[in-house]
Amino acid sequence: MGYVLRVRFAAFFAGAAVASAGGLYLLHKDYQTAHHALSHQMNDVYESLNGRISTLERLKEADAAKHVEATE
């Protein structure tokens, strides 16, 4: 009886270890996917914001040039 119980415990713990490893793999893959999506989203926001800032700077420079021409 003791031998069968040890075999069952060993099989149970081996199965639990395999299931745990599979679960950790899926969690890691999900984490990587979420990280990639957020990184891509933040890059898009950065690009958009950078474009807006560049446009505002060009408008400011053009406005300053017009103001200098008007005062001359």
C-alpha positions as CSV (number, residue, x, y, z in Angstrom):
1,M,0.0,0.0,0.0
2,G,2.8,2.4,0.8
3,Y,4.4,1.9,-2.6
4,V,1.2,2.6,-4.5
5,L,0.6,5.8,-2.4
6,R,4.1,7.0,-3.1
7,V,3.6,6.4,-6.9
8,R,0.3,8.3,-6.8
9,F,1.9,11.2,-4.9
10,A,4.8,11.3,-7.4
11,A,2.4,11.3,-10.3
12,F,0.3,14.0,-8.7
13,F,3.2,16.3,-8.0
14,A,4.7,15.7,-11.5
15,G,1.3,16.6,-13.0
16,A,1.1,19.7,-10.7
17,A,4.6,20.7,-11.8
18,V,3.8,20.4,-15.5
19,A,0.6,22.3,-15.1
20,S,2.4,25.0,-13.1
21,A,5.1,25.3,-15.8
22,G,2.4,25.5,-18.5
23,G,0.5,28.2,-16.5
24,L,3.7,30.2,-16.0
25,Y,4.5,30.0,-19.7
26,L,1.0,31.3,-20.6
27,L,1.2,34.1,-18.0
28,H,4.7,35.1,-19.4
29,K,3.4,35.1,-22.9
30,D,0.4,37.2,-21.9
31,Y,2.6,39.6,-20.1
32,Q,4.8,40.0,-23.2
33,T,1.8,40.6,-25.4
34,A,0.4,43.2,-23.0
35,H,3.8,44.9,-22.7
36,H,4.3,45.0,-26.5
37,A,0.8,46.4,-27.0
38,L,1.3,49.1,-24.3
39,S,4.7,50.0,-25.7
40,H,3.3,50.3,-29.2
41,Q,0.5,52.5,-27.9
42,M,2.9,54.7,-26.0
43,N,5.1,55.1,-29.1
44,D,2.0,56.2,-31.1
45,V,1.1,58.7,-28.4
46,Y,4.7,60.0,-28.3
47,E,4.8,60.3,-32.1
48,S,1.5,62.2,-32.2
49,L,2.6,64.5,-29.3
50,N,6.0,65.1,-31.0
51,G,4.3,66.1,-34.2
52,R,1.9,68.5,-32.4
53,I,4.8,70.1,-30.6
54,S,6.8,70.5,-33.8
55,T,3.8,72.1,-35.5
56,L,3.3,74.5,-32.6
57,E,7.0,75.4,-32.7
58,R,6.8,76.1,-36.5
59,L,3.7,78.3,-36.0
60,K,5.4,80.2,-33.1
61,E,8.5,80.8,-35.3
62,A,6.3,82.0,-38.2
63,D,4.3,84.2,-35.9
64,A,7.5,85.7,-34.4
65,A,8.9,86.4,-37.9
66,K,5.6,88.2,-38.9
67,H,5.8,90.2,-35.6
68,V,9.4,91.2,-36.4
69,E,8.5,92.2,-40.0
70,A,5.5,94.3,-38.6
71,T,7.7,96.2,-36.2
72,E,10.3,97.1,-38.8
